[in-house]
């Protein structure tokens, strides 16, 4: 009896050798074909500006050795006559490895599209990373949940009952984590709707400051006095936010009080003086100046102008220059500023005697 005719596990030694040779040939063919395609794809990717070919190159690189080996073993097993359980085990192994490989490729595709879609938006670098991390987390959870359910289904688990149980358990988990999940979705809402961005100066209720970081749960503001204010994202989207960074220009209203003793011709000349001063300032646009009303101890003028910059320091510099120039011009024109005063008229002694008589 020849050695090749010896039967081992219902197959001759020759059959086992043919099976091993077939598996090796399949593995060699997959490796060589992968290298050839990868080399050509890399050359093509270097010549083009599109990123789809880069994705194709990354997918080829992500083809795992265990996947190629299992495919080769499955192909070699087709030459043999195997027990139904052994054949079924190899098929299940192939399916599980294929699902694992699909998950790896799916994760690569999700990251690619999330990164490339968000980089086209005008989003700050820190916020971009936060948005990408949220979408990657959600995408990976959904992807691997589907992969796990398919794997369990192929292992003979009744996934219908499992999904029903997971649904009830998911409701319980969602109720327990509703505050955390609320902040997570609030963060996603802020990063997508963008009511403010990193670097914006905002006012939330009685708090104000510059946005330093938008996180998954909280947003941090640096106040003018230096301390850091931390807000829950849920609280922020439920609040009224005033964003001063989004202003195209700033409207300024201020009052000037002059004394009642100011001559009529000088009162008429005050709006022209103020207009001349404001027009001389860069980034300032005069709107109006009017004699508004008669106050208890002064004559009030209301002045309105615009600053074509949202920056607060720029506005304060312009306002300071205007105040100094108004003070200088009023001194030159001998126009006196008013301040709260009260004049008391006293009767003379002769008048008092006359009254007594």
HUGINOR-V270124 format. One record per pair of residues at least 4 apart in sequence whose C-alpha atoms are under 7 Angstrom apart, sorted by the first residue. I is the first residue (numbers start at 1). J is the second residue. Records with the same first field share a line. If there is no record, write none. Layout:
# HUGINOR-V270124
I=J  J
This chain:
# HUGINOR-V270124
1=5
2=6
4=12  13  14
5=12  13  14
6=12  13
7=11  12  13
8=12  13
10=81
11=15  16  80  81
12=16
13=17
14=18
15=19  80
16=20
17=21
18=22
19=23  76  77  79  80
20=24  76
21=25
22=26  76
23=27  72  73  75  76
24=28  72
25=29
26=30  72
27=31  68  69  72
28=32
29=33
30=34  68
31=35
32=36
33=37
34=38
35=39
36=40
37=41
38=42  57  60
39=43
40=44
41=45  53  57
42=46  57
43=47
44=48
45=53  54
51=55
52=56
53=57
54=58
55=59
56=60
57=61
58=62
59=63  105
62=105
64=68
65=69
66=70
67=71  97  98
68=72
69=73
70=74  94
71=75  94
72=76
73=77
74=78  90
82=86  87
83=87
84=88
85=89
86=90
87=91
88=92
89=93
90=94
91=95
92=96  154
93=97
94=98
95=99
96=100  151
97=101
98=102
99=103  147
100=104
101=105
102=106
103=107  143  144  147
104=108
105=109
106=110
107=111  140
108=112
109=113
110=114  136  139
111=115  136
112=116
113=117
114=118  132
115=119  132
116=120
118=128
123=127  128
124=128  198
125=129
126=130
127=131  191  214
128=132
129=133
130=134  215
131=135  188  191
132=136
133=137
134=138
135=139
136=140
137=141
138=142
139=143
140=144
141=145
142=146
143=147
144=148
145=149
146=150
147=151
148=152
149=153  159
150=154
151=155
152=156  157
153=157  158  159
158=162
159=163
160=164
161=165
162=166
163=167
164=168
165=169
166=170
167=171
168=172
169=173
170=174
171=175
172=176
173=177
174=178
177=181
178=182
179=183
180=184
181=185
182=186  234
183=187  216  217  232  233  234
184=188  216  217
185=189
186=190  233  234  237
187=191  215  216  217  233
188=192
189=193
190=194  195
196=200  243
197=211
198=211  212  213
199=210  211  212
200=210  211  243  245
201=209  210  211  243  244  245
202=208  209  210  241  242  243  244
203=207  208  209  241  242  243
204=208  239  240  241  242
208=223
209=221  222  223  224
210=221  222  223
211=220  221  222
212=220  221  222
213=219  220
214=218  219  220
215=219
217=232  233
218=230  231  232  233
219=230  231  232  233
220=228  229  230  231
221=228  229  230
222=226  227  228  229
223=227  228  229
231=235  236
232=236
233=237
234=238
235=239
244=310
245=310
247=310
248=308  309  310
249=306  307  308  309  310
250=306  307  308  309  310
251=305  306  307
252=304  305  306
253=303  304  305
254=302  303  304
255=300  301  302  303
256=300  301  302
257=298  299  300  301  337  338
258=298  299  300  336  337  338
259=298  299  336  337  338
260=298  299
262=266  267  335
263=267
264=268
265=269
266=270
269=273
270=274
271=275  289  290
272=276
273=277
274=278  326
275=279  286
276=280
277=322  325
278=284  285  286  322
279=284  285  286
281=318
283=307  308
284=305  306  307  308
285=305  306  307
286=304  305  306
287=304  305
288=303  304  305
289=301  302  303  304
290=301  302  303
291=300  301  302
292=300  301  302
293=299  300
294=298  299  300
295=299  300
297=340  341
298=338
307=315
311=315
312=316
313=317
314=318
315=319
316=320
317=321
318=322
319=323
320=324
321=325
322=326
323=327
324=328
325=329
326=330
327=331
328=332
329=333
330=334  335  336
331=335
347=351  352
348=352
349=353
350=354
351=355
352=356
353=357
